[in-house]
Amino acid sequence: MKFQIECNLGKISKICLICEQNFQADEARLIVCNDQGKGYGDICHQCIAKGGDWVQFQVKKFSHQLLT
C-alpha cells in the first residue's frame, strides 16, 4: 500500500476509507493506493490528525481485509 497526495481544485464529497464518514476534500487529498497506483479511497482530515502511526495501522488492517 502507498499513499498519494493530490491537489484538489474544488470541494468534493468523499467517504473516508478508515472511519467511513462523509467529508469535504479541500485543497489536498490523501489517497490510499496499491503498488500499481490503483486508488482504494481517501482518508479524512480527522483520521490524518490522529497521526501517521495510527493511520498506518488502520491501513494495514484494511489491506488484510482485502486479502481475506
C-alpha positions as CSV (number, residue, x, y, z in Angstrom):
1,M,0.0,0.0,0.0
2,K,1.1,3.5,-0.8
3,F,-0.1,7.0,-0.1
4,Q,-0.7,9.5,-2.8
5,I,-1.3,13.2,-2.3
6,E,-3.2,15.1,-4.9
7,C,-4.2,18.7,-5.4
8,N,-7.9,19.3,-5.4
9,L,-9.4,22.2,-7.4
10,G,-12.9,22.1,-5.9
11,K,-14.7,20.9,-2.8
12,I,-15.8,17.3,-3.4
13,S,-17.6,14.9,-1.1
14,K,-15.7,11.7,-0.2
15,I,-16.1,8.8,2.2
16,C,-13.1,8.1,4.5
17,L,-11.6,4.7,3.9
18,I,-10.9,4.4,7.7
19,C,-13.8,5.8,9.6
20,E,-16.4,5.7,6.7
21,Q,-17.6,9.2,7.4
22,N,-18.5,11.7,4.7
23,F,-16.1,14.6,4.4
24,Q,-15.3,17.5,2.1
25,A,-11.9,17.2,0.4
26,D,-10.2,20.6,0.5
27,E,-7.1,21.7,-1.3
28,A,-5.3,18.4,-1.0
29,R,-6.4,14.7,-0.8
30,L,-4.6,11.8,0.8
31,I,-5.4,8.7,-1.2
32,V,-4.5,5.1,-0.3
33,C,-3.3,3.2,-3.4
34,N,-2.0,-0.3,-4.2
35,D,1.6,-0.7,-5.6
36,Q,0.3,-0.3,-9.1
37,G,-1.3,3.1,-8.3
38,K,-4.9,2.0,-8.2
39,G,-6.7,4.1,-5.6
40,Y,-8.7,2.4,-2.8
41,G,-10.0,5.6,-1.2
42,D,-9.4,8.9,0.6
43,I,-8.5,9.5,4.3
44,C,-10.4,12.3,6.0
45,H,-8.6,15.1,7.9
46,Q,-9.8,13.9,11.3
47,C,-8.2,10.5,10.7
48,I,-5.0,12.1,9.4
49,A,-4.9,14.3,12.5
50,K,-4.5,11.1,14.7
51,G,-1.0,10.7,13.4
52,G,1.0,8.7,10.9
53,D,1.4,5.6,13.1
54,W,-2.3,5.4,13.7
55,V,-3.2,5.8,10.0
56,Q,-0.6,3.2,9.0
57,F,-2.1,0.7,11.5
58,Q,-5.6,1.3,10.2
59,V,-4.5,1.0,6.6
60,K,-2.7,-2.3,7.4
61,K,-6.0,-3.6,8.9
62,F,-7.7,-2.5,5.7
63,S,-5.2,-4.3,3.5
64,H,-5.6,-7.5,5.5
65,Q,-9.4,-7.3,4.8
66,L,-8.7,-7.1,1.1
67,L,-6.7,-10.3,1.1
68,T,-9.3,-12.4,3.0
